[in-house]
């Protein structure tokens, strides 16, 4: 890995097109097209065509510049190693390309990686056939994920998703003063109840952010384009975001997915009680994530509603509704009568 000094820069203000092209040229990629910015807020991602290793025809590729200060080089390399391990097991995930044996590249203070471009359709979570395929896909992925442990990537924990998020939100000036007491009270109650309930027995290597927007479908299988949020956590973290509707609908979706999932990986029914704590953790972490990134103008432009009173009124209500869900019996695979 080349020595890279990422310094203290937090944003992408110096990541201009010339620097991107120079970085790619530095690693032997002769770009033959323009740079097409892809939808990514956390990192900066561009699609392009380039000749590699004196190839006769250009290849379509994607370059991802990692947000400075988010991950260490060791954490990114562990992400890449997980992708290589999955690919070796013929599990569909887009792994980074190697340059002189390295997948994590550095240039002018940035870490980046280059991937083959792979297109697909968005997974339809109301399509039973696709949900069944997703169940098999996640079962195979978790089968590999259980073989080793992450030593550098973080754990999905109460501290990372609730306590740290609460500290960020406590200092956020965007929350209107008239709403602050009610918001803080609801937030504290949800955190207390989610903390009490989130007691996972087993942590495995996960995708970590498995929702429909991160899943694509080619007709043969779902696939992930990368593992940017991979971390250690309970298997349920990669399953619960596919559940929607009332309890009956959620149970039916869960039964469908787990029947296929368990062809490859055992599932502990005790993890059903983690669904609502995990939902609460994601909700609170998402608010804090936007708050942490608010100095990035890309967030200000794309999430303008975050600075409105209406948004925070809605979040206060959502927290109260989530508290009610946490206080209900956990979802069961046995029908409610």
N, C-alpha and C positions, 0 to 999 in steps of 0.2 A: 504493500500500500504506500503510495507516495506521501511524503510528509505534507500536511496541509494545516495551516494555521487559520482556524475559523474565527479567531478573535472574539470580539464582543458584539459583532453586528447581528442584529435580530431580524431585519427585514431584507427585502430583495431589491433595494434601491439601486444597487450597482450591477444588478443582473440584466444587462442590456443585450440586444441581439448580437452585437459584435463579439461580446464576451462569450456568449453561448456558442457561436460559430467557431471562435478561436479554440474553445475548450474541446469541441468535437474534432476539429482539425488536429489538435495536439495528440489525440489518440488514434489518428489515422483514418478518420471518417471524412470523406470528401463529399460535403453536402451538396446535393444537386437540386434542391427545392427550397422553398421558403419554410419558415417555422410556423406551424399551426398550433396556437395555444389551446390546450385541452382544459376541460373543466376540473380545476383543482385549486382549492383555497389554501390548504396547509402547505403544499409544496408548489413548485412551478414546473409544469409538464408541457412538453412540446412534441409534436409529431413532425417528421421530416423524412425525406428520401436521401440516401447517401450510398456511395460506393465504399466497400470495405475490402481490404486486402486485394486491391487491384481487380475486383470483380467486374465482370462484363456488364452486368445490369445492377442498377441501384436497388437497395432494399428499403422497405418502409420500416422506420424505427421510431421509438419514443424515448426521449431523454427526460429524466426526472431529477431536478435540483432540489435537494433536501433543505428544509427550513433550518437555517443556522440555529444552534443551541437547543434544538429539540431532541436529537439523538446523538450519542457519541458514535465514533467510528466503529467501536466494538459492537454496539447495539445494532447498527445498520448491517454490519457484516454477519451478525447472527441471524438477522432477518433473511439475508441472501442465502445463507447456508440452509435455512429451513426450506426456502423455495427450491434449492437444488435437491434437497432430500426428497421433497414431494415429487418433483419432476422425475427423479430417478425411480420412484415407485409408480410412475405413469399416472400420477394424479394431476389433472389439468390445472396448472397455475403457470403464469408467465414469469419465468425466471430471468434474471438479468444476463446480459452478454458478458463474456470475459475478454479482457484486453491484457495481453501478456500475463494471463493467469489471474488477473484481478477483476472483480466485479464492482468494487467501490472505487470511484475515481475522484481525483481532486484537481481543482484549477482555480487560481486567484481567490482562494479563501472559501470556496464552495465544495461541498461533497455532491457528487451526482452519480447516476447509474444510467445505462442505456439498455433498453429492452426491445425485443422484436415487437412490431405493432401487430396486434391481433384484434380483429373486430368481432362483434357479436350483438345479439339483441338483448335487451333488458329482460331479466327473468320475471315471469308473471307469477306472483305469489298466490293468485287465485286459480292457477292451473294445476290440477291434481297430478298430472303426469310429470310436470316440471318439479313439483314439490317432492314427488317420489324420487326423482333423479337427484334432487338436492340432498335428500336424506341419505342416499347411497354415497354421494360425493363427500358429505361431511363425515360419515362413518369411516370412509377410507382415509380421509385427512386426519381425523382424530386417532385412528389406528397408528398412523405414523407419528403424530404429535405426542403420543404416550410413550414412545420408545426412548426418548431422551428428555432432558429438561433444559430450559433456558438458564444461562448463568449471567447474562448481561441484560436481556430484555426485562422490563418491569412486570410486576404482578398486578392483576386487576384487584384492587384492594379498597377497603373502607378509607384508608388514609389517602390514596391517590385520587379517588373519585368523589369522596364526600367531604373529608376534613379539609383537604387542600382547596377544594372548590368553595367550601363555605368561607374560608379565609379570603379568597378572591372576591366573592360576592359581597362580603362585609365591607370591603373598601371601594366598591363600585359606586360612583356618583350618579350613574344613569338611572338608578332606581329612584322614583319620585318619593319625596319625603313623606307625603300623606299616606303612602302605601308601605313604607319601610317597616313599621311595627308588625303589620299583618303578614307581610312577606317573610320577615325574619322568624316569626313565630311558627308559620307553616313549614318553613325550611327546617327549622330545628326539630320539629316533631317528626318530619319525614326522615331526616338523618338519623334520629334516635331509633326509630322503628326499623329502618333498613339495616342499621348497624346491628341491631339485636338479631335480625333474621338472617343476615348474610354470614353463614358459617359453612363454607364449602369444605367438603371432606378431602377432595382430590383436585389438584391443579394439573393441567396439561398444557401443552403448547397449542395456541389457538390462532385463528385469523384475527379475532378480537373485535372486528367491526362488520359483522356479517349481516348486512341489510341489502334490500333489493337493488339499491343504487350501486353497490359494489360487486354485484354478481352479473355475469353475462352468460348467454346461452347460444350455442351453435347448432342445436339440433341433436347433438350426441350427448352433451353433458354440460352442466354449469361450469364456470371457471372464474377464478379471481385474476385480475390483471396484476396485482401485487399484494404484498403482505405488510404494508406500511404501518399498520396498527397492531401487528401480532404481539402477543404477550402471553403470560401464564394466567390461567383462570379455569373455572369450571366449564365442563363441556356445554352446559346449558347456555352459556354466553353466545355461542355460535348458532343457537337454535331458536331462542325465544323471540327474536325480532321478526321471524316469519309468521308469528301468531297475530291474528287480528280478529275483530268481531267480538261477539259475546263469548261467554265461557263454553257454550256448546261448540261454537265454531272453532275456538282455540283448541279444544280437546280433540276435535275431529282432525284438525291439521296436525297436531302433535302425534296422534295415533298413526296417521299416514306416514309422516316423516320417520318416526321411531321404528316402525315396522321394517323400513328399508335400511335405516341407520344400523340396526342391530344385526344385520347380515354381516357387518364388518367390525363393529365395535360395541361392546357392552354399554348399556346406559343404566345409571343408578337412579331409580325412581325418586330417591330422596332429593334429587336436584330440582324436582318440580317446585319445591318451596322457595327456590331461589329466583323464580321468574319475576315476581314483583319487586324484591330488593334490587335486582339487576336493572329493572326498568327505572326505578327511582335513581339509581346511581348514574345511569345514562342521561336522564333528564337534567340532573343537577350538574353533572360534568359538562354537558353541552352548553349550558348557560355560562359556566365559568370559562369554557374554551373560547366562546365568543368574546367574553370580557378580556381575556388574556391577549387576544389577537386584535383588539380594537384600535391599536396604534398602527395597524397595517391598513392602508387606504383601500386595499382590495376588499376588506371586510366592511368598511364603512360604506362603500359603494354597493356591495351585494347584499348586505343585511341591514338596510336603513331602518327597518322596523325595530331593531334591537334597542334603539335609542328613544322609542316612543312610550308614553304612559300606557297605551293600550296593550302593548306587548307584556309589560310587567303586571298589569291587571290580569291578563290571561294566565301568566305563569303562577301568580298567587292562587288562582282558581285551580289550575292544574295540580299544584302541590297538594291542595286540600283533597282533590279527587284521588290523587295517588295515595294519600294517607288512608283514605277509605278502602282502597284496594289492598293495601298492606294489612289492614285489620280484618279482612275477610279470610276464610280458610283458603289455603293454597289450591291451585288447580290440581285436579285429580284425573287420572285416566279412567276412573270409574264414574259413570254418568251421575249427575245430581238428580235426586228425586225429591 
